[in-house]
């Protein structure tokens, strides 16, 4: 089978890493890829949103399966593009239709879906520039802290949690009246703050059947102790130690099953991943958000724990035969820690030479923002490299990743030293 992975981050390197292990994969391509995927596959200089160029590539390389990594092409309708083109309709594309992708593409749509299908989530209201004053009045009815979410895609950075009411009102105005997050904040969802501990549950569904993949917990803030600005993710752990069988049963019954049933009831074409961001409040799970693809850096701890052939799983998803395949999971814990460019998530420099990758032997190195330049691997993004380790004890896995991170170096490299601090 010839397979194309779309994307250039750590998530896509992890997909390539697992797919390359399958005997069923004959030729593997990644577009546009990075320095890590370069060693596993053939990188193609194609944008994930250039559907015509992707079509040309799929036909030229006789691609059988396309795995879509990031959310943008899904929200932009790549699934529909394939379905509506006779030359592409038999290619297996892993990802939801444009309607399905709205669960991530619009916070308001996700909230309406949850209410419709009685899926537990925080109370909310949505506002536009025309209803800015009503939004400020709604904030006055809530208790601190205040949660503001840009309705559209904002690369994981469109959520603000603020303690001060006046600051929350000002930021609402910045989002709606001054386009703080561009088109993403033309509409803003304000919701009640839920206090608890977060986790992520990943589901693979063919629109009818589903498999629950390993749980994970990621660490979004740039600073130690979960302080500072939000990032795309500074590290992750799988499984989540506090998600025991009883709690997972609640998640499955109250959230996963109603979500999959809701997709089917609404006739939404959905053959791909559902990333459910959850919060445990007391002993009960609530949905914070849906994503319509795998998370990053959670993918770097979830997929390495899969023992079932990933290509078999994805093919069964595409053919709506997920019920015919069994899921085998490595019992060991996986931990990934992200090394980032100095200054990230604000301004940072690219092109810094990375050394020490070859010295890492007992962990897996996943490239996130890297490229080749004049024969050297250099930084090419804010999040640069994730180091993943497996061990029976997650604390030992954490230790192993940190030991290996010390082998790596590039100018102004930074990583958090407290991943897993809240699980002890």
C-alpha positions as CSV (number, residue, x, y, z in Angstrom):
1,X,0.0,0.0,0.0
2,X,1.3,3.5,-0.8
3,X,0.5,6.0,2.0
4,X,0.7,9.8,2.2
5,X,0.7,11.6,5.6
6,X,-0.1,15.3,5.5
7,X,1.6,17.6,7.9
8,X,5.0,18.6,9.2
9,X,5.0,18.3,13.0
10,X,5.8,15.8,15.7
11,X,2.3,14.3,15.3
12,X,3.1,13.5,11.6
13,X,6.5,12.2,12.4
14,X,4.9,9.8,14.9
15,X,2.3,8.7,12.3
16,X,5.1,8.0,9.8
17,X,7.1,6.1,12.5
18,X,4.2,3.8,13.2
19,X,3.1,3.4,9.6
20,X,6.6,2.6,8.5
21,X,6.6,-0.4,10.9
22,X,3.7,-2.0,9.0
23,X,4.5,-4.7,6.5
24,X,1.5,-3.4,4.5
25,X,3.2,-0.1,3.8
26,X,5.1,-0.3,0.6
27,X,5.9,3.4,-0.1
28,X,5.5,6.2,2.5
29,X,5.3,9.9,1.7
30,X,5.0,12.9,4.0
31,X,3.9,16.4,2.8
32,X,5.6,18.6,3.6
33,X,7.3,16.6,6.4
34,X,10.4,17.5,8.4
35,X,14.0,16.3,9.1
36,X,12.7,13.3,11.1
37,X,10.2,12.1,8.4
38,X,13.0,12.5,5.8
39,X,14.7,9.4,7.4
40,X,11.5,7.3,7.2
41,X,9.7,8.5,4.1
42,X,9.9,10.6,1.0
43,X,9.2,14.2,1.9
44,X,7.1,16.2,-0.7
45,X,7.1,20.0,-0.8
46,X,3.3,20.3,-0.9
47,X,1.2,22.5,1.4
48,X,-1.5,20.6,3.4
49,X,-4.1,23.1,2.0
50,X,-3.1,22.8,-1.6
51,X,-5.8,20.2,-2.6
52,X,-5.0,20.3,-6.3
53,X,-1.3,19.6,-5.7
54,X,-2.3,16.8,-3.3
55,X,-4.6,15.3,-5.9
56,X,-1.8,15.4,-8.5
57,X,0.6,13.7,-6.0
58,X,-2.0,11.0,-5.1
59,X,-2.6,10.1,-8.7
60,X,1.1,10.3,-9.7
61,X,2.3,8.2,-6.7
62,X,-0.7,5.8,-6.9
63,X,-1.5,6.6,-3.2
64,X,-4.0,4.2,-1.6
65,X,-4.4,6.0,1.8
66,X,-4.1,9.7,2.9
67,X,-3.7,10.3,6.7
68,X,-4.5,13.9,7.5
69,X,-2.5,15.2,10.5
70,X,-3.5,18.8,11.1
71,X,-7.0,20.4,11.5
72,X,-6.8,23.1,8.8
73,X,-7.3,20.8,5.7
74,X,-10.1,19.0,7.5
75,X,-12.0,22.2,8.3
76,X,-11.3,23.3,4.8
77,X,-13.0,20.2,3.4
78,X,-10.3,17.9,2.1
79,X,-12.5,14.8,2.8
80,X,-15.3,16.3,0.6
81,X,-12.8,17.2,-2.1
82,X,-11.7,13.6,-2.4
83,X,-15.3,12.3,-2.2
84,X,-16.5,14.6,-5.0
85,X,-13.7,13.8,-7.4
86,X,-14.2,10.5,-9.4
87,X,-10.4,10.1,-9.7
88,X,-10.0,10.2,-5.9
89,X,-13.2,8.7,-4.5
90,X,-11.6,5.3,-3.9
91,X,-8.6,6.6,-2.1
92,X,-8.9,6.0,1.7
93,X,-8.8,9.4,3.4
94,X,-8.5,9.4,7.2
95,X,-10.4,12.3,8.6
96,X,-13.9,13.7,8.9
97,X,-16.0,15.5,6.4
98,X,-16.3,19.3,6.5
99,X,-19.4,19.0,8.6
100,X,-17.7,16.7,11.0
101,X,-14.7,19.0,11.2
102,X,-16.9,21.8,12.5
103,X,-16.7,20.2,15.9
104,X,-13.3,21.7,16.0
105,X,-13.7,24.5,13.4
106,X,-16.5,26.2,15.5
107,X,-16.6,26.2,19.3
108,X,-20.3,27.2,19.1
109,X,-21.1,24.3,16.9
110,X,-19.3,21.9,19.3
111,X,-21.3,23.3,22.2
112,X,-24.6,23.0,20.3
113,X,-23.7,19.4,19.4
114,X,-23.0,18.5,23.1
115,X,-26.3,20.1,24.2
116,X,-28.2,18.3,21.5
117,X,-26.8,14.9,22.5
118,X,-26.8,15.5,26.2
119,X,-23.0,15.4,26.6
120,X,-21.8,17.0,29.8
121,X,-20.0,20.3,29.3
122,X,-19.7,23.8,30.9
123,X,-22.6,26.3,30.5
124,X,-21.9,28.9,27.8
125,X,-23.1,31.7,25.5
126,X,-21.7,32.9,22.2
127,X,-21.2,36.6,21.2
128,X,-20.3,38.6,18.1
129,X,-19.1,42.2,17.7
130,X,-22.7,43.4,17.5
131,X,-23.5,41.8,20.9
132,X,-20.2,42.9,22.7
133,X,-22.1,44.8,25.4
134,X,-24.3,41.7,26.1
135,X,-21.1,39.6,26.4
136,X,-19.7,42.0,29.0
137,X,-23.0,41.8,30.9
138,X,-22.9,38.0,30.7
139,X,-19.4,38.0,32.2
140,X,-20.8,39.9,35.2
141,X,-23.1,36.9,35.9
142,X,-20.2,34.5,36.1
143,X,-17.8,33.8,38.9
144,X,-14.0,34.3,38.4
145,X,-12.1,33.0,36.5
146,X,-13.6,33.8,33.1
147,X,-13.1,31.6,30.0
148,X,-13.1,33.2,26.6
149,X,-12.7,31.1,23.5
150,X,-12.3,32.2,19.9
151,X,-14.9,30.4,17.9
152,X,-12.7,29.5,15.0
153,X,-9.2,27.9,14.6
154,X,-6.5,29.8,16.4
155,X,-3.7,27.1,16.4
156,X,-4.4,26.1,20.0
157,X,-3.9,29.6,21.4
158,X,-7.4,31.1,21.1
159,X,-8.5,30.3,24.7
160,X,-8.0,32.9,27.5
161,X,-8.6,32.2,31.2
162,X,-8.7,35.4,33.2
163,X,-9.2,36.1,36.9
164,X,-10.1,39.8,36.7
165,X,-13.5,40.8,35.5
166,X,-12.3,44.1,33.9
167,X,-9.5,42.3,32.2
168,X,-11.9,39.8,30.9
169,X,-14.2,42.5,29.5
170,X,-11.2,44.2,27.8
171,X,-10.0,40.9,26.3
172,X,-13.5,40.2,25.0
173,X,-13.4,43.6,23.3
174,X,-9.9,42.9,21.9
175,X,-11.1,39.6,20.4
176,X,-14.4,40.9,19.0
177,X,-13.8,44.5,18.1
178,X,-10.0,44.4,17.5
179,X,-9.6,40.9,15.9
180,X,-7.1,39.7,18.5
181,X,-7.1,36.3,16.9
182,X,-8.1,37.4,13.4
183,X,-11.1,35.8,11.8
184,X,-11.1,33.1,14.5
185,X,-12.5,35.6,17.0
186,X,-15.2,37.1,14.9
187,X,-17.4,35.1,17.3
188,X,-16.4,34.3,21.0
189,X,-17.8,31.7,23.3
190,X,-17.8,32.6,27.0
191,X,-18.3,29.7,29.3
192,X,-18.3,28.9,33.0
193,X,-15.0,27.8,34.4
194,X,-14.8,24.2,35.6
195,X,-12.2,23.4,38.3
196,X,-10.5,20.0,38.1
197,X,-7.8,18.1,36.4
198,X,-7.6,17.8,32.6
199,X,-7.0,14.8,30.4
200,X,-7.5,13.8,26.8
201,X,-9.3,10.8,25.4
202,X,-8.7,9.7,21.8
203,X,-11.3,7.8,19.8
204,X,-10.9,6.3,16.4
205,X,-14.3,6.0,14.7
206,X,-15.7,4.9,11.3
207,X,-18.8,6.9,12.0
208,X,-20.6,3.9,13.5
209,X,-18.1,1.8,15.4
210,X,-15.3,3.1,17.6
211,X,-12.1,2.2,19.5
212,X,-10.9,4.1,22.5
213,X,-7.1,4.7,22.2
214,X,-4.9,5.2,25.2
215,X,-5.6,8.3,27.4
216,X,-3.1,11.1,27.6
217,X,-2.5,14.3,29.5
218,X,-0.6,17.2,28.0
219,X,1.0,20.3,29.5
220,X,0.1,23.4,27.6
221,X,1.7,26.3,29.5
222,X,5.2,27.4,28.7
223,X,6.3,27.8,32.4
224,X,7.0,25.5,35.3
225,X,4.0,24.6,37.4
226,X,1.7,25.3,34.5
227,X,2.3,29.1,34.4
228,X,2.7,31.5,31.6
229,X,1.4,31.6,28.0
230,X,-0.3,28.7,26.3
231,X,1.7,26.7,23.8
232,X,0.9,23.9,21.4
233,X,2.0,21.5,24.2
234,X,5.3,21.1,26.2
235,X,4.9,17.4,27.0
236,X,2.5,14.6,27.6
237,X,2.0,11.4,29.6
238,X,0.0,8.2,28.7
239,X,-1.9,6.6,30.3
240,X,-3.4,9.2,32.8
241,X,-2.8,7.6,36.2
242,X,-6.1,8.9,37.7
243,X,-8.3,7.6,34.8
244,X,-9.2,4.3,36.4
245,X,-11.7,1.7,35.0
246,X,-14.7,3.3,36.8
247,X,-13.9,6.8,35.5
248,X,-13.2,5.5,31.9
249,X,-16.6,3.7,32.0
250,X,-18.3,7.1,32.8
251,X,-16.3,8.7,29.9
252,X,-17.4,5.9,27.5
253,X,-21.1,5.9,28.6
254,X,-21.6,9.6,28.9
255,X,-19.3,11.0,26.3
256,X,-17.9,8.6,23.7
257,X,-21.0,6.7,22.9
258,X,-23.3,9.8,22.7
259,X,-20.6,11.5,20.5
260,X,-20.4,8.6,18.0
261,X,-24.2,8.1,18.1
262,X,-24.7,11.8,17.5
263,X,-22.4,11.7,14.4
264,X,-24.5,8.8,13.0
265,X,-27.8,10.4,13.9
266,X,-26.9,13.6,12.1
267,X,-25.6,11.6,9.1
268,X,-22.1,13.1,9.4
269,X,-19.4,11.4,7.4
270,X,-16.7,10.8,10.0
271,X,-13.9,8.3,9.5
272,X,-11.0,9.4,11.7
273,X,-9.9,10.5,15.1
274,X,-11.9,12.4,17.7
275,X,-9.7,14.0,20.3
276,X,-11.9,14.8,23.4
277,X,-10.5,17.3,25.8
278,X,-11.9,16.5,29.2
279,X,-11.8,17.8,32.7
280,X,-12.4,15.6,35.8
281,X,-14.6,17.6,38.2
282,X,-15.0,15.6,41.4
283,X,-15.6,12.1,40.0
284,X,-17.3,13.2,36.8
285,X,-16.0,14.0,33.3
286,X,-17.0,17.1,31.3
287,X,-16.0,17.9,27.8
288,X,-13.9,21.1,27.4
289,X,-13.5,20.7,23.6
290,X,-13.4,18.5,20.6
291,X,-10.6,18.2,18.1
292,X,-11.1,16.3,14.9
293,X,-7.6,14.9,14.6
294,X,-4.9,13.6,17.0
295,X,-3.3,16.0,19.4
296,X,0.4,17.1,19.4
297,X,2.3,16.2,21.6
298,X,-0.2,13.5,22.8
299,X,0.3,11.5,19.6
300,X,3.9,11.1,20.6
301,X,2.8,9.1,23.6
302,X,-0.4,7.5,22.3
303,X,0.8,5.9,19.1
304,X,4.0,4.4,20.5
305,X,1.7,2.4,22.9
306,X,-0.3,0.8,20.0
307,X,0.6,-2.8,19.3
308,X,-2.1,-3.3,16.7
309,X,-0.9,-2.5,13.1
310,X,-1.8,1.1,12.6
311,X,-2.4,0.6,8.8
312,X,-4.9,-2.2,9.6
313,X,-6.7,0.1,12.0
314,X,-6.9,3.0,9.6
315,X,-8.1,0.7,6.7
316,X,-10.8,-0.7,8.9
317,X,-11.8,2.9,9.8
318,X,-12.1,3.9,6.2
319,X,-14.1,0.8,5.3
320,X,-16.4,1.1,8.3
321,X,-15.2,-2.3,9.7
322,X,-13.6,-1.1,12.9
323,X,-15.7,-3.6,14.9
324,X,-13.8,-6.4,13.2
325,X,-10.4,-5.5,14.6
326,X,-9.0,-5.8,18.1
327,X,-7.0,-3.2,19.7
328,X,-3.8,-4.2,21.5
329,X,-2.1,-1.7,23.8
330,X,1.4,-1.7,25.4
331,X,0.9,-1.7,29.1
332,X,3.9,0.5,29.7
333,X,3.6,4.2,30.3
334,X,4.9,6.7,27.7
335,X,6.2,10.2,28.4
336,X,7.2,12.8,25.9
337,X,9.0,16.1,26.7
338,X,9.2,18.9,24.1
339,X,12.3,21.0,23.5
340,X,11.4,24.4,22.1
341,X,13.0,27.5,20.6
342,X,13.9,30.3,23.0
343,X,11.2,32.9,23.0
344,X,8.4,30.5,22.0
345,X,5.4,30.9,22.0
346,X,6.2,34.5,21.2
347,X,9.0,35.6,18.8
348,X,11.8,33.1,18.2
349,X,14.6,32.4,15.7
350,X,14.9,29.5,13.3
351,X,17.9,27.9,11.7
352,X,19.7,26.9,14.9
353,X,21.9,23.8,14.4
354,X,20.7,20.8,16.5
355,X,23.3,18.4,17.9
356,X,23.2,15.3,20.0
357,X,20.3,13.4,18.3
358,X,22.5,10.5,17.4
359,X,23.5,10.1,21.1
360,X,19.9,9.2,22.1
361,X,19.4,5.4,22.1
362,X,16.8,4.3,24.6
363,X,14.2,6.9,23.8
364,X,12.4,7.8,20.6
365,X,13.1,11.2,19.0
366,X,10.2,12.8,17.2
367,X,10.9,15.9,15.2
368,X,8.4,18.7,15.4
369,X,10.0,21.9,13.9
370,X,13.1,20.8,12.1
371,X,14.6,20.8,8.6
372,X,17.8,20.1,6.8
373,X,20.1,23.0,5.9
374,X,23.5,22.5,4.3
375,X,23.7,18.9,5.6
376,X,22.8,19.8,9.2
377,X,19.5,19.4,11.0
378,X,18.3,22.9,12.1
379,X,15.3,24.3,14.0
380,X,12.4,25.3,11.9
381,X,9.6,26.0,14.4
382,X,8.7,26.9,18.0
383,X,8.4,23.4,19.1
384,X,11.5,21.6,17.9
385,X,11.9,18.0,19.2
386,X,9.9,15.7,21.4
387,X,11.8,12.9,23.3
388,X,9.5,10.0,24.1
389,X,10.3,7.2,26.6
390,X,8.5,4.1,27.7
391,X,8.7,2.3,31.1
392,X,6.5,0.2,33.4
393,X,6.6,3.2,35.8
394,X,5.8,6.6,34.3
395,X,8.2,8.3,36.8
396,X,11.0,6.2,35.3
397,X,9.9,7.1,31.8
398,X,10.0,10.8,32.8
399,X,13.5,10.4,34.2
400,X,14.7,8.6,31.0
401,X,13.3,11.4,28.7
402,X,15.1,14.1,30.8
403,X,18.4,12.2,30.8
404,X,18.2,12.0,27.0
405,X,17.1,15.7,26.6
406,X,20.5,16.6,28.2
407,X,22.2,15.0,25.2
408,X,20.4,17.5,22.8
409,X,21.5,21.0,22.3
410,X,20.7,24.0,20.1
411,X,21.0,27.8,20.7
412,X,18.4,29.0,23.3
413,X,16.9,25.5,23.7
414,X,14.3,25.4,26.4
415,X,12.1,22.7,28.0
416,X,10.0,22.4,31.1
417,X,11.6,20.3,33.9
418,X,8.4,19.5,35.7
419,X,6.3,17.4,33.3
420,X,4.2,15.0,35.4
421,X,4.6,17.2,38.5
422,X,0.8,17.2,39.2
423,X,0.5,13.4,39.1
424,X,2.8,12.3,41.9
